[in-house]
Amino acid sequence: MAMPLPTAKKNEPIISKRAKEHENMTPDEIQKFMKKHGVDEKEFAEILGCTIQAVRLWITGQRVFSVTNSRLLRMFDKHPQLMRDF
């Protein structure tokens, strides 16, 4: 029996209960994003509110980039002006 789809009351968002594992950006995807938008490690850290060391760990694959940060970068990729205003 199929599970019913979630429904929201009027003006309430439908929120996914689980993030998909493949949503995390890879180190290569992060580096491509930085190159495409002309952002160095320092600027990238400032945009995300983290340390340069965290950025280095992400781009070398020593630390997993979160789904939340991945979603944020994908939004910035679609709407680069938001990155500068963020």
Buried (B, 14 or more C-beta within 10 A) or exposed (E): EEEEEEEEEEEEEEEEEEEEEEEBBBBEBBBEBBEEBEBEBEBBBBBBEBEBEBBEBBBEEEBBBBBEBBBBBBEBBEEEEEBEEE
